Amino acid sequence: MVENVTAGNRNLFGALIPAAFAVFFTVIPSILIKLGVIDAYVAQIITVAGVNAILAISVNMVTGITGQLSIGQAGFMAIGAYSCIFFNLNLALPLPLAAILGALLTAFTGFLIGFPTLKLTGDYLAIVTLGFGEIIRVILTNLRGVTGGANGRQFPTVLSFLPDISFFTVTFSLVIVVCLLQNFLRSSFGRAILAVREDEIAANSCGIGVFRYKMVGFVSASFIAGIGGALYAMVIGFVKPDVASFTKSIDYLIFVVLGGMGSMTGAILAAYILTYLQEFLRFLQDYRLLIYPLILIAVMLRRPQGLLGMRELSFVRLCGRIFKRKNSTAES
């Protein structure tokens, strides 16, 4: 009976601590932005960083967790962005519904692309996904009636005018994505995907359908990229076909490599750091394009496994260590 009560308290503690931190990082900054303590410029930076964190999670899902090198995630992001705009402006659907439908359409596109390409591995898959991203960019450029062509398309939403609401929406979406993905990775599907990443031959010999779970990881990553694209369109209020370019995909891949391949919290941390770093170095003007890569090179030379490696930050473990230190100090 005592063991059951202790286990119940432990589970409650493990649920309340992350929820408390999620509320703190979501609500408190939104209030500070509303009160003007955080100005609109800084609010825009951290909001864009949140969108980049969602896209970094998408790349981490397919590259760090599934183990497939994809450098075309910006193409999926562009599909999510333009789909959200089309569903909202052209079909007059509510904005949340338009965002969800855009993400589902992106996931379906990921299924169509992944079905013939996920039988490839390594550099071959990277080349195919690179070509896919460029194809998407060219298609969006030429669909002038829907996308506005090379000039892009405006998307005047409430989020692009109200920084506190845009921050809350992006951060809340990030928290939901992290929670759902963490639970997914702890499920049998998630453990099978991790097994495929570690050793495809061993996973196949244990009865795990390698191609099936690669598809699950790839489609999940596409869905997350679609959510990131929809949020990007809402926050920025303007989308161009260049968001599907190769350089954008490399930017998101850099977030994952710097944070640690396979570490979700590492990718989020790197996305926030590098997004703010790019803005901080603007006073260098054109020299920023030289200093920024030098910083990345220095970090990779000093810590090639990334900031967190394959580990995850855990607020539960952090609070547990603090409580243990307090208890040990009180006892002594």
C-alpha positions as CSV (number, residue, x, y, z in Angstrom):
1,M,0.0,0.0,0.0
2,V,2.8,2.4,0.9
3,E,4.7,1.5,-2.3
4,N,1.5,2.3,-4.3
5,V,1.1,5.7,-2.6
6,T,4.8,6.5,-3.2
7,A,4.5,5.5,-6.9
8,G,1.4,7.6,-7.2
9,N,3.1,10.6,-5.7
10,R,6.1,10.1,-8.0
11,N,3.8,10.0,-11.0
12,L,2.0,13.1,-9.9
13,F,5.3,14.9,-9.2
14,G,6.5,13.9,-12.7
15,A,3.4,15.3,-14.3
16,L,3.0,18.5,-12.3
17,I,6.7,19.7,-12.6
18,P,6.7,19.8,-16.5
19,A,3.3,21.4,-16.5
20,A,4.4,24.1,-14.1
21,F,7.4,24.9,-16.2
22,A,5.3,24.9,-19.4
23,V,2.8,27.4,-17.9
24,F,5.7,29.5,-16.6
25,F,7.5,29.7,-20.0
26,T,4.2,30.3,-21.9
27,V,2.1,32.6,-19.7
28,I,4.7,34.8,-17.9
29,P,6.5,36.1,-21.1
30,S,3.1,36.7,-22.7
31,I,2.1,38.9,-19.8
32,L,5.4,40.7,-19.9
33,I,4.9,41.4,-23.6
34,K,1.4,42.6,-23.0
35,L,2.6,45.0,-20.3
36,G,5.4,46.3,-22.5
37,V,8.2,45.0,-20.3
38,I,9.4,42.9,-23.3
39,D,9.3,45.1,-26.4
40,A,7.8,44.1,-29.8
41,Y,11.2,43.5,-31.4
42,V,12.4,41.1,-28.8
43,A,9.0,39.4,-28.7
44,Q,9.2,38.9,-32.5
45,I,12.6,37.3,-32.2
46,I,11.6,34.8,-29.5
47,T,8.4,34.0,-31.4
48,V,10.3,33.3,-34.6
49,A,12.7,31.2,-32.5
50,G,9.7,29.2,-31.3
51,V,8.7,28.5,-34.9
52,N,12.3,27.5,-35.7
53,A,12.3,25.2,-32.7
54,I,9.2,23.4,-34.1
55,L,10.9,23.0,-37.4
56,A,14.1,21.8,-35.7
57,I,12.0,19.1,-33.9
58,S,10.7,18.1,-37.4
59,V,14.2,17.7,-38.7
60,N,15.3,15.9,-35.5
61,M,12.4,13.5,-35.9
62,V,13.4,12.3,-39.3
63,T,17.2,12.7,-39.0
64,G,18.1,12.3,-35.3
65,I,15.3,9.9,-34.2
66,T,14.4,8.0,-37.3
67,G,18.0,8.0,-38.6
68,Q,17.3,9.2,-42.2
69,L,19.2,12.1,-43.6
70,S,16.6,14.6,-45.0
71,I,17.5,18.0,-46.2
72,G,14.2,19.0,-47.7
73,Q,12.1,19.8,-44.6
74,A,11.8,23.4,-45.7
75,G,9.7,22.1,-48.6
76,F,7.2,20.6,-46.2
77,M,7.2,23.8,-44.2
78,A,6.3,25.8,-47.3
79,I,3.5,23.4,-48.1
80,G,2.1,23.8,-44.5
81,A,2.4,27.6,-44.8
82,Y,0.7,28.0,-48.2
83,S,-1.9,25.4,-47.4
84,C,-2.9,27.3,-44.2
85,I,-3.2,30.5,-46.2
86,F,-5.3,28.8,-48.9
87,F,-7.7,27.2,-46.5
88,N,-8.2,30.3,-44.5
89,L,-8.3,33.0,-47.2
90,N,-9.7,31.1,-50.2
91,L,-12.0,28.6,-48.5
92,A,-12.8,30.9,-45.5
93,L,-12.1,28.2,-43.0
94,P,-11.3,29.2,-39.4
95,L,-7.6,29.8,-38.7
96,P,-7.1,26.8,-36.3
97,L,-8.9,24.5,-38.7
98,A,-6.9,25.8,-41.6
99,A,-3.6,25.2,-39.7
100,I,-4.6,21.6,-38.8
101,L,-5.7,20.8,-42.4
102,G,-2.5,22.3,-43.7
103,A,-0.5,20.1,-41.4
104,L,-2.5,17.0,-42.5
105,L,-2.0,17.9,-46.2
106,T,1.7,18.2,-45.5
107,A,1.7,14.8,-43.8
108,F,0.0,13.3,-46.8
109,T,2.6,14.9,-49.1
110,G,5.3,13.3,-46.9
111,F,3.6,9.9,-47.3
112,L,3.6,10.3,-51.1
113,I,7.2,11.4,-51.1
114,G,8.4,8.9,-48.6
115,F,6.8,5.8,-50.1
116,P,9.1,5.6,-53.1
117,T,12.2,7.3,-51.5
118,L,12.6,5.8,-48.0
119,K,13.9,2.6,-49.6
120,L,17.0,4.7,-50.2
121,T,19.5,5.5,-47.4
122,G,22.3,7.9,-46.6
123,D,23.4,10.3,-49.3
124,Y,20.9,9.0,-51.8
125,L,18.0,9.9,-49.6
126,A,19.5,13.3,-48.9
127,I,19.9,14.0,-52.6
128,V,16.2,13.0,-53.3
129,T,14.9,15.1,-50.5
130,L,17.0,18.0,-51.7
131,G,15.5,17.6,-55.1
132,F,12.0,17.5,-53.6
133,G,12.6,20.8,-51.8
134,E,13.7,22.5,-55.0
135,I,10.7,21.0,-56.9
136,I,8.3,22.4,-54.3
137,R,10.0,25.9,-54.6
138,V,9.7,25.9,-58.4
139,I,6.0,24.7,-58.2
140,L,5.1,27.4,-55.7
141,T,6.9,30.1,-57.8
142,N,4.8,29.2,-60.9
143,L,1.4,28.8,-59.2
144,R,0.9,32.5,-59.2
145,G,-2.9,32.3,-58.8
146,V,-2.6,30.5,-55.5
147,T,0.8,31.5,-54.1
148,G,1.4,34.9,-55.6
149,G,4.4,33.7,-57.5
150,A,7.9,34.9,-56.7
151,N,6.5,37.9,-55.0
152,G,4.9,35.8,-52.3
153,R,1.5,36.2,-50.6
154,Q,0.4,38.2,-47.6
155,F,-1.4,36.6,-44.8
156,P,-2.7,39.4,-42.5
157,T,-3.8,37.5,-39.4
158,V,-4.3,38.5,-35.8
159,L,-1.0,36.9,-34.8
160,S,1.0,39.1,-37.1
161,F,-0.3,42.2,-35.3
162,L,-0.4,41.1,-31.7
163,P,3.0,40.0,-30.4
164,D,1.7,38.7,-27.0
165,I,-0.9,36.5,-28.7
166,S,1.5,35.3,-31.4
167,F,4.1,34.4,-28.7
168,F,1.5,32.5,-26.6
169,T,0.2,30.6,-29.7
170,V,3.7,29.5,-30.9
171,T,5.0,28.6,-27.4
172,F,1.8,26.7,-26.6
173,S,2.0,24.8,-29.9
174,L,5.6,24.0,-29.1
175,V,4.7,22.6,-25.7
176,I,1.9,20.5,-27.2
177,V,4.3,19.1,-30.0
178,V,7.0,18.3,-27.4
179,C,4.5,16.5,-25.1
180,L,2.9,14.5,-27.9
181,L,6.2,13.5,-29.3
182,Q,7.7,12.5,-26.0
183,N,4.7,10.2,-25.3
184,F,4.9,8.9,-28.9
185,L,8.6,8.0,-28.4
186,R,7.8,6.1,-25.2
187,S,5.2,4.0,-27.0
188,S,5.9,0.8,-28.8
189,F,5.9,2.7,-32.1
190,G,8.5,5.1,-30.8
191,R,10.7,2.4,-29.4
192,A,10.5,0.5,-32.7
193,I,11.6,3.7,-34.6
194,L,14.6,4.0,-32.2
195,A,15.5,0.4,-32.8
196,V,15.4,1.0,-36.6
197,R,17.7,4.0,-36.1
198,E,20.2,2.0,-34.1
199,D,20.4,-1.1,-36.3
200,E,18.1,-1.8,-39.2
201,I,19.3,-5.4,-39.6
202,A,18.9,-6.3,-35.9
203,A,15.4,-4.6,-35.9
204,N,14.3,-6.5,-39.0
205,S,15.5,-9.8,-37.4
206,C,13.3,-9.0,-34.4
207,G,10.2,-8.7,-36.6
208,I,10.1,-4.9,-36.8
209,G,9.0,-3.7,-40.2
210,V,11.8,-1.3,-41.1
211,F,10.1,0.4,-44.0
212,R,6.9,0.8,-42.1
213,Y,8.4,2.6,-39.1
214,K,10.6,4.7,-41.3
215,M,7.3,5.9,-42.9
216,V,5.8,6.6,-39.5
217,G,8.8,8.7,-38.6
218,F,8.9,10.5,-41.9
219,V,5.2,11.3,-42.0
220,S,5.3,12.5,-38.4
221,A,8.1,14.8,-39.2
222,S,6.2,16.1,-42.2
223,F,3.2,16.8,-40.0
224,I,5.3,18.7,-37.5
225,A,6.9,20.7,-40.3
226,G,3.4,21.6,-41.6
227,I,2.5,22.9,-38.2
228,G,5.7,25.0,-38.2
229,G,4.9,26.3,-41.6
230,A,1.3,27.3,-40.6
231,L,2.7,29.1,-37.6
232,Y,5.3,30.8,-39.7
233,A,2.6,32.2,-42.0
234,M,0.5,33.4,-39.1
235,V,3.4,35.1,-37.3
236,I,5.3,36.6,-40.2
237,G,2.1,37.5,-42.2
238,F,4.0,37.0,-45.5
239,V,5.3,33.9,-47.3
240,K,7.5,33.5,-50.4
241,P,8.5,30.4,-52.3
242,D,12.1,30.9,-51.0
243,V,11.1,29.5,-47.7
244,A,11.4,26.1,-49.4
245,S,14.9,26.8,-50.5
246,F,17.9,24.5,-49.8
247,T,19.5,27.1,-47.5
248,K,16.4,27.1,-45.2
249,S,16.6,23.3,-44.9
250,I,20.3,23.6,-44.0
251,D,19.5,26.2,-41.3
252,Y,17.1,23.8,-39.6
253,L,19.6,20.9,-39.9
254,I,22.2,23.1,-38.2
255,F,19.9,23.6,-35.2
256,V,19.7,19.8,-34.8
257,V,23.4,19.2,-35.3
258,L,24.4,21.9,-32.8
259,G,21.8,20.8,-30.2
260,G,22.6,17.1,-30.6
261,M,21.3,14.5,-33.0
262,G,18.4,12.8,-31.3
263,S,18.0,15.3,-28.5
264,M,14.7,17.1,-28.7
265,T,15.4,19.6,-26.0
266,G,18.9,20.1,-27.5
267,A,17.3,21.1,-30.9
268,I,15.0,23.5,-29.2
269,L,17.8,25.1,-27.2
270,A,20.0,25.5,-30.3
271,A,17.1,27.0,-32.3
272,Y,16.5,29.7,-29.6
273,I,20.3,30.4,-29.2
274,L,21.1,30.6,-33.0
275,T,18.0,32.6,-33.8
276,Y,18.9,35.2,-31.2
277,L,22.5,35.1,-32.2
278,Q,21.7,36.0,-35.8
279,E,19.8,39.1,-34.6
280,F,22.5,40.0,-32.0
281,L,25.2,40.0,-34.8
282,R,23.2,42.4,-37.0
283,F,25.4,45.3,-35.9
284,L,28.3,43.7,-37.8
285,Q,26.3,44.1,-41.0
286,D,27.9,42.0,-43.8
287,Y,30.6,40.7,-41.4
288,R,27.8,38.8,-39.7
289,L,27.9,36.3,-42.5
290,L,31.5,35.6,-41.5
291,I,31.3,35.6,-37.7
292,Y,28.2,33.4,-37.5
293,P,29.7,30.4,-39.3
294,L,33.0,30.8,-37.4
295,I,31.1,30.5,-34.1
296,L,29.4,27.3,-35.4
297,I,32.7,25.9,-36.5
298,A,34.3,26.7,-33.1
299,V,31.4,25.0,-31.3
300,M,31.6,21.9,-33.5
301,L,35.3,21.6,-33.0
302,R,34.9,21.9,-29.2
303,R,31.8,19.7,-28.9
304,P,31.1,17.7,-32.0
305,Q,28.3,15.7,-30.4
306,G,26.3,18.9,-30.0
307,L,25.2,20.8,-26.9
308,L,23.4,17.9,-25.3
309,G,24.5,15.0,-27.4
310,M,21.7,12.5,-27.2
311,R,20.6,13.5,-23.7
312,E,17.4,15.3,-22.8
313,L,16.9,18.1,-20.3
314,S,14.5,17.0,-17.6
315,F,12.9,19.5,-15.2
316,V,11.7,16.6,-13.1
317,R,15.3,15.3,-12.5
318,L,16.4,18.9,-11.9
319,C,13.8,19.5,-9.2
320,G,14.4,16.1,-7.7
321,R,18.1,16.9,-7.3
322,I,17.3,20.3,-5.7
323,F,14.9,18.7,-3.2
324,K,17.5,16.0,-2.4
325,R,20.1,18.6,-1.7
326,K,17.7,20.5,0.6
327,N,16.7,17.4,2.4
328,S,20.4,16.3,2.9
329,T,21.3,19.8,4.1
330,A,18.4,19.8,6.6
331,E,19.3,16.4,7.9
332,S,22.9,17.3,8.4
